[in-house]
Amino acid sequence: MSSSTFKSLTKLQGARVLVIGGTSGIGFAVAESCLEYGATVIVAGSNQDRLDKTVSRLRTAVANNPSPLILEPKDLSKLVLGKTCNLKDVPNVEANIQGLLAFATDSAAHQLDHVVFTAGDHLGLRPLSEISTSFFHESDQAASSSYTLTGGINAWRPSPNFSVYASFGLQTEGLVHGLAVDMTPVRVNCVRPGAIVTELWDGFGDAKEGMKEMYKKRTLTGTVGKPEECAESYLHMMKNSFATGTVVTCDGGQMIKAA
Ligand SMILES: NC(=O)c1ccc[n+]([C@@H]2O[C@H](COP(=O)([O-])OP(=O)(O)OC[C@H]3O[C@@H](n4cnc5c(N)ncnc54)[C@H](OP(=O)(O)O)[C@@H]3O)[C@@H](O)[C@H]2O)c1
């Protein structure tokens, strides 16, 4: 297939995309979509075993069903790469990020075109009476050098016990505005997901199915989101060269649904 005349289809062709949090959930779906559009993808997470499985899964998917948009290299080990980077290892976090960036750029031999940040843990929700300053610091996920960050509609529509996470969501949105100015001409944006059923939800245990039903009732679509639906919002941020300092909500209309 000759793709040279397709303006929209080819926007990520040959691009180099780093997905921090790409070993699971929304980030994994972003990585999969980028490969379909012919990008080279580097995924990062903190768990080596999960990382190895993800890289192998992505390489197998490409080998079995290669996108016609993939340019050279056909070598899968150059098309899908992975590296661990633990963002919670506070004393070493700077070195971990530098190591990841050195790996992702092949020691500055290849510049990154897009960086997506979806890394995050299961929400260890606690009532406000149990929140301490250490919980706040342990939970902080704001430090990042990414370009498309992840917020959440719980910053605007918090359920009970979401005080800390609601504050992170709005910090992220503020950070995006500031970085968009400071990092210009690089574009910096934020995706604000609603209820997207991912591996993160396994942390709800037996309550998971009940949570799905509850969130379905809160959306205009009557559904909960899939990672691949949310991934479209990140693709928009990567592909639209006029989008910067913006937040895109992907929530099935939960933000505006009347109670
Ligand atoms: N799913 C939702 O309903 C929803 C709604 C609103 C906002 N969000 C936010 O969206 C983001 C992605 O959510 P998701 O549902 O896709 O979660 P997920 O499926 O659990 O994926 C999280 C990713 O982050 C990585 N990660 C976790 N801790 C890390 C650490 N310390 N260092 C580096 N990487 C780390 C995980 O890899 P390892 O386990 O290997 O570290 C994994 O790749 C999160 O920030 C979440 O709070 C999600």
The ligand as an SDF file (V2000), in Angstrom:
LIG
                    3D

 48 52  0  0  0  0  0  0  0  0999 V2000
   -9.0640    3.3390   34.4620 N   0  0  0  0  0  0  0  0  0  0  0  0
   -9.7770    4.3620   34.8980 C   0  0  0  0  0  0  0  0  0  0  0  0
  -11.0120    4.2470   35.1340 O   0  0  0  0  0  0  0  0  0  0  0  0
   -9.1260    5.7050   35.1150 C   0  0  0  0  0  0  0  0  0  0  0  0
   -9.9500    6.8280   35.3180 C   0  0  0  0  0  0  0  0  0  0  0  0
   -9.3480    8.0680   35.5390 C   0  0  0  0  0  0  0  0  0  0  0  0
   -7.9710    8.1810   35.5700 C   0  0  0  0  0  0  0  0  0  0  0  0
   -7.2020    7.0680   35.3820 N   0  0  0  0  0  0  0  0  0  0  0  0
   -5.7520    7.2170   35.4440 C   0  0  0  0  0  0  0  0  0  0  0  0
   -5.2070    6.8120   34.1970 O   0  0  0  0  0  0  0  0  0  0  0  0
   -3.9000    6.2420   34.4070 C   0  0  0  0  0  0  0  0  0  0  0  0
   -3.8360    4.8900   33.7040 C   0  0  0  0  0  0  0  0  0  0  0  0
   -4.8310    4.0520   34.2720 O   0  0  0  0  0  0  0  0  0  0  0  0
   -5.0480    2.5460   33.7920 P   0  0  0  0  0  0  0  0  0  0  0  0
   -6.4450    2.2240   34.1490 O   0  0  0  0  0  0  0  0  0  0  0  0
   -4.5720    2.3730   32.4100 O   0  0  0  0  0  0  0  0  0  0  0  0
   -4.0860    1.7810   34.8390 O   0  0  0  0  0  0  0  0  0  0  0  0
   -3.3340    0.3710   34.7230 P   0  0  0  0  0  0  0  0  0  0  0  0
   -4.0190   -0.5280   33.7730 O   0  0  0  0  0  0  0  0  0  0  0  0
   -3.1670   -0.1170   36.1120 O   0  0  0  0  0  0  0  0  0  0  0  0
   -1.8980    0.7690   34.1160 O   0  0  0  0  0  0  0  0  0  0  0  0
   -1.0080    1.5160   34.8900 C   0  0  0  0  0  0  0  0  0  0  0  0
    0.3630    1.5320   34.2500 C   0  0  0  0  0  0  0  0  0  0  0  0
    1.2130    2.3210   35.0810 O   0  0  0  0  0  0  0  0  0  0  0  0
    2.4010    1.5810   35.3710 C   0  0  0  0  0  0  0  0  0  0  0  0
    2.9010    1.9500   36.7050 N   0  0  0  0  0  0  0  0  0  0  0  0
    2.2870    1.8100   37.9020 C   0  0  0  0  0  0  0  0  0  0  0  0
    3.0980    2.2050   38.8960 N   0  0  0  0  0  0  0  0  0  0  0  0
    4.2560    2.6090   38.3110 C   0  0  0  0  0  0  0  0  0  0  0  0
    5.4900    3.0930   38.8040 C   0  0  0  0  0  0  0  0  0  0  0  0
    5.6990    3.2550   40.1190 N   0  0  0  0  0  0  0  0  0  0  0  0
    6.4600    3.3960   37.9320 N   0  0  0  0  0  0  0  0  0  0  0  0
    6.2800    3.2250   36.5960 C   0  0  0  0  0  0  0  0  0  0  0  0
    5.1270    2.7570   36.0580 N   0  0  0  0  0  0  0  0  0  0  0  0
    4.1310    2.4500   36.9200 C   0  0  0  0  0  0  0  0  0  0  0  0
    1.9310    0.1190   35.3350 C   0  0  0  0  0  0  0  0  0  0  0  0
    3.0180   -0.7760   35.1120 O   0  0  0  0  0  0  0  0  0  0  0  0
    3.6900   -1.5870   36.3410 P   0  0  0  0  0  0  0  0  0  0  0  0
    2.5910   -2.2240   37.0980 O   0  0  0  0  0  0  0  0  0  0  0  0
    4.6170   -2.5360   35.6900 O   0  0  0  0  0  0  0  0  0  0  0  0
    4.4280   -0.5650   37.1250 O   0  0  0  0  0  0  0  0  0  0  0  0
    1.0040    0.1620   34.1350 C   0  0  0  0  0  0  0  0  0  0  0  0
    1.7470    0.1020   32.9360 O   0  0  0  0  0  0  0  0  0  0  0  0
   -3.6990    6.1730   35.9260 C   0  0  0  0  0  0  0  0  0  0  0  0
   -2.9340    7.2860   36.3320 O   0  0  0  0  0  0  0  0  0  0  0  0
   -5.1150    6.3050   36.4790 C   0  0  0  0  0  0  0  0  0  0  0  0
   -5.1460    6.8750   37.7890 O   0  0  0  0  0  0  0  0  0  0  0  0
   -7.7470    5.8410   35.1420 C   0  0  0  0  0  0  0  0  0  0  0  0
  1  2  1  0
  2  3  2  0
  2  4  1  0
  4  5  1  0
  4 48  2  0
  5  6  2  0
  6  7  1  0
  7  8  2  0
  8  9  1  0
  8 48  1  0
  9 10  1  0
  9 46  1  0
 10 11  1  0
 11 12  1  0
 11 44  1  0
 12 13  1  0
 13 14  1  0
 14 15  2  0
 14 16  1  0
 14 17  1  0
 17 18  1  0
 18 19  2  0
 18 20  1  0
 18 21  1  0
 21 22  1  0
 22 23  1  0
 23 24  1  0
 23 42  1  0
 24 25  1  0
 25 26  1  0
 25 36  1  0
 26 27  1  0
 26 35  1  0
 27 28  2  0
 28 29  1  0
 29 30  1  0
 29 35  2  0
 30 31  1  0
 30 32  2  0
 32 33  1  0
 33 34  2  0
 34 35  1  0
 36 37  1  0
 36 42  1  0
 37 38  1  0
 38 39  2  0
 38 40  1  0
 38 41  1  0
 42 43  1  0
 44 45  1  0
 44 46  1  0
 46 47  1  0
M  CHG  2   8   1  16  -1
M  END
$$$$
